[in-house]
Amino acid sequence: MPTHQELVIPALQAVASLGGSAESGEIVDYVIEHYPNSESLLEITYPKRPSVAVLPERVAWARSMAKLIGALEQPTRGMYLITKLGEGLLQLPEEKALEKVRDLDRDYYRQQRQRKLSDSAQNSSRQIEDSQPSAEVLADTESDKDATGSEWKAQLLDRLHRLSPEGFEKFVLYLLRRYGLQLTHMGGSGDEGIDGIGTTPLSPVLSSRVAVQVKRYAPQGKPIGRETVALFQRDAQTKGAERAILVTLSRFTEAARKAANAASPTVDLINGDRLAELIRDDGESGVTLQPTVSETWFERFD
């Protein structure tokens, strides 16, 4: 399992490859898709939190660390831009880049200690613990949790995965109806790859025919690729759909995202993270969030 420091460069590569800017979830998805042996790594979970995979959380730590050392900047919550420093790190050989990341992390921690502590005797160099992020990294990651996927999302996706395939289809259609779609369930062996068909409102007087496909893949399992999206597009076109929606508990590869807009009908892709947000925002579909207090956030005023 890579440390959060070893994942800083992959996180920077993700932002650079996505055009120099990326949302929190896009960074995590990109790193997981391109990191060697990621499918096996995703099977590693926390002993006390068996529904939470270690790798996505470490990528989130790496992203926060990249921000704190100046390799990324965050103009708005959940959105990141690569900086000149970040671009410079990507020009270095891998080993030198990792060494530079560790030096920058050590320098950042030392500056934080010097700012907080008046006793110079306590301002010693940090002993790097590769597997554990600093309190500042944890605090920054905590502040961005809703955008990256937190424990409530993992718990929700695990519960949805324990539904039967047909039960999950029915739930997704129920949720889409909550958002205004009018759908008929097409489940069964003769559904021709379509789980729901109906209309979606475009305005008070216009609507569009829409096809829905639901994939109950494991939240930390194999992502959906281009072939699945392309096949769904053909099936949706056969049904006369002008729009299409593909829903999964898992993720989509970069090739799948490109394929979704490469032919008609275009496909709106809803991964597990986005599905959880839709359920949360609906407010009446099994998820109730309570306000939480971030103790470390208030340290900046001392």
N, C-alpha and C positions, 0 to 999 in steps of 0.2 A: 504494500500500500504506500503510495507516495505521500510525503509530508506536504503540509500546506505551502512551505517554502518552495518545494520542488514543483508545485503547481502554479506558481506565479507566472513563469514564462509561458506555459500553455494558456493561461488566462489572457495574457497580453497578446499572444498569437491569435486567440479567438477574436478579440476586439479588432485587431488589425485586419484579419481576414474578412470580418463582417463590415468593413468599410471605415474603420477608425472609430466607430461608435457602436454600442450594443446595449441592450437591456440586460438586467441581472440574469434572468432565466435563459436568455440566448447564450450568454457566456458559459453558464453551467452545461447547457445542452451541447454546445460546440465542443467543449473540452472532453466531455464524456464520449461523444461520438468519435473523436479523433485520438483519444489517449490509448496507447497500446494495452491490449488485454482488458479493456474497460468492462466488458460483459462479465468476466470473472470477478473483477474488483467490485462490481455492483452487488455481488452476492454477499459481500462482507458487511455485516450490520453490527450495531452496538449490542453488547451482551444484555444490557438493561433496557435497550430500546430495539427489540428485534425487528420492528417494522421500519426502522430508519437506516438507510445505507450510509456508510461512512464517506464514500467518495464524493457525492454531491456536496456534503457539508464542508469537506476539506477544500473543494473548489471555491465555495463561497468564502471560506477563510482566506484563501489565496487572493481572491478578488479584492477583499477588504484590505489585505496587507498591501497589495499593489497600489491601492488608493492612498494609504497612509504614508507610504514611502515616496509618493509623488509620481509613480509610473502610470497611474490612471487618475482622472479627475471626474467628479460627479456633479454635473450642473444641476440635475434634478434627481429626486429620489428614484432609484431603480434604473437610471441611465448613466452610462460610463463612456468617457472619451479617453483615448490613448494620448499621452503627453510626449514631448520630445525625449524625456528621460526613458519612457517606456519604449519608444521607437529605437533609442540607442541600445537598450538592453537586448532587443531582438537582433541587433547586428553583431552581438558578441557570440563567440563559441559557447556551447551549452554549459560547460563547466565554469567558464569565466562569468557567464551570466548569473548562474546560481550563486557563485561566490560573491558577486556584486550585490545580489538581492539580500544575502545574509548580512553583508556589511551595512547596507542601507537600513535593514531592520534593526540591527544593533545600534546604529547611530540614532535612529528615531526613538528607540526605547531610552537611550541615554539622555536625549534632549527632554523627553517627558519626565524622567526622574529628576533632572536638574531643575525643571520648572516647578515640580511639586515639593521637592525636599530642600530644606535649608541647611541640613547637616551634610557638608561635603564628604564626610567619611562614608556616607551611605550611597554616594554616587559612583559606585563601582561598575565595571563593564558587565554587561549582561552575559550570562552563560546560556547560550542558545540551546533550547530544547526543540529539536526539529519536529517532533510529533505534536507539540502543544503550542498554539498561538498565544501571543501576549494578551493581556487583559484588554488593551486598546483594540486589538483585532477582533476579539470576541464582542466587545461593546459595539463596534462599527457593524459587525455582521448582524448582531441582534437588532440594531436600528433599521436594518434593511430586510428583516425576516419575511415580511409579507410578500416582497418581490421575489424572493429566492426559494421559498418553500420551507415552512417550519413544521413543528411537530403536529399541529392540528391537521395540516395537509397530509402528512404521512399517515396519520391515523384514519383520516377520511378515505384516502385512496385504498388503504388496506381493507377497510370495511366494504367499500364498493367492489373490490376484487373478490370478496367472499360471497357476493351475490352470484346466483346462477347466471350463465350467459344470457338466458331469456330475461331473467330478472333485471340484469344490468341494462339490457336493451330497453325494457319498459321504463326504467328509471330515467334514462337519458331522454327518451321521448317525452316523458312527463316534464322534465326540466326545460326542454326546448319549447314545450307548450306554454310553460310559465313565462317564457320570453316572447310569446305572441305567435308562434308557429302553429299551423293547423296540420296535424299529421295522422296518418293511418299506419298502424304496426303491420309490417310485412314479414314477420318472422316465420321460420319454417324452411324446409329443404328446398322449396321452390321459389325462394325470395330473390334469386338471381343476384346476390350480392347487395341487395337493398333491404335495410331493416325498417325504414320508414319512408313514406312518400306523402307529399302534401304541398302546402303553399306557405310562403313567408311574406308578410306585409312589407311593401316598399314605401307606401304612403297611404293615406286614408282611402284612396281610390285605386291604387295599383298593388298588385301582388305578383309573386314569381313562383313557379313550380320548383320544388326543392326535393332532393333525395338525401337520405341520411344513412350512413353506415356506422356501425358501432363495433369496436374491437376491444374485447375485455382482456387485453394483454396485461401482464404483471407490471405494476408501477416501476419497478427497477429492472424489468426484463428487456428483451430485445426491442429496439425501436422499429417503427414502421418505415419501410423503405419506398423507393420510387415505384417499384412494380405494383405494390398494393394500391397506391394512389392512382396510377394510370389505369389499372383494371377497374377500379371504382368509377373513374370518369367515364369509361366506355359503358358500364352498366347503367350509370345515371343518364347518360345520353340516350340509351335505348329506351328508357322510361320517359323521355321527353323533358327531363329536368333542365332548368336553366341555371340553377345553383345547386351546390352540393355541400354537405357537411360530413366530415369524417372525425369521429370521436374515439379517443383511446385513453386508457389509464397510463400508458407508457409515453413515449416521445416520438418525434419524427426526425428522420435524417435530413441533412441539408439537401440531398438530392430529392427527397420527397417534397420538401417545401418548394423547390423550384418546379417540380412537375405539377404541383397543385395549381400553378398559374400559367402553365405552358400550353394548355388545351382547354376546350370547352366541354362541359361546364367547369368553371373555376371551382376549386374546392377550398372551403374554409376548414382549416385544421385546428382541432381542439385537443391539446395534449392533457395529461393528468393535472399539471399545474394550473392550466387555464380552466379546466373543468372544475377544480376545487374553488377557484375564484368566482366562477359563475354561481356555484352553489352557495358560497358565502354571501355574495351580493344579493341573491334572491331573498335570503333572510328567513325563508319558511320551508326549507328543504333539508332539515336534519342537522344544520350547523348553526350554533349560537356562539359567538365570540364575546368574551368578557374583556374589559379594559385591563391592561397589565402595566405595571410600573417598572421601568428600567432603572435600577438603582445606580448603575455606573454612569448613566447619562448626566446626572447632576454633579459628578465630580469636577466638571469643567469650571464650576463656579467657586471652587475652593482654591 
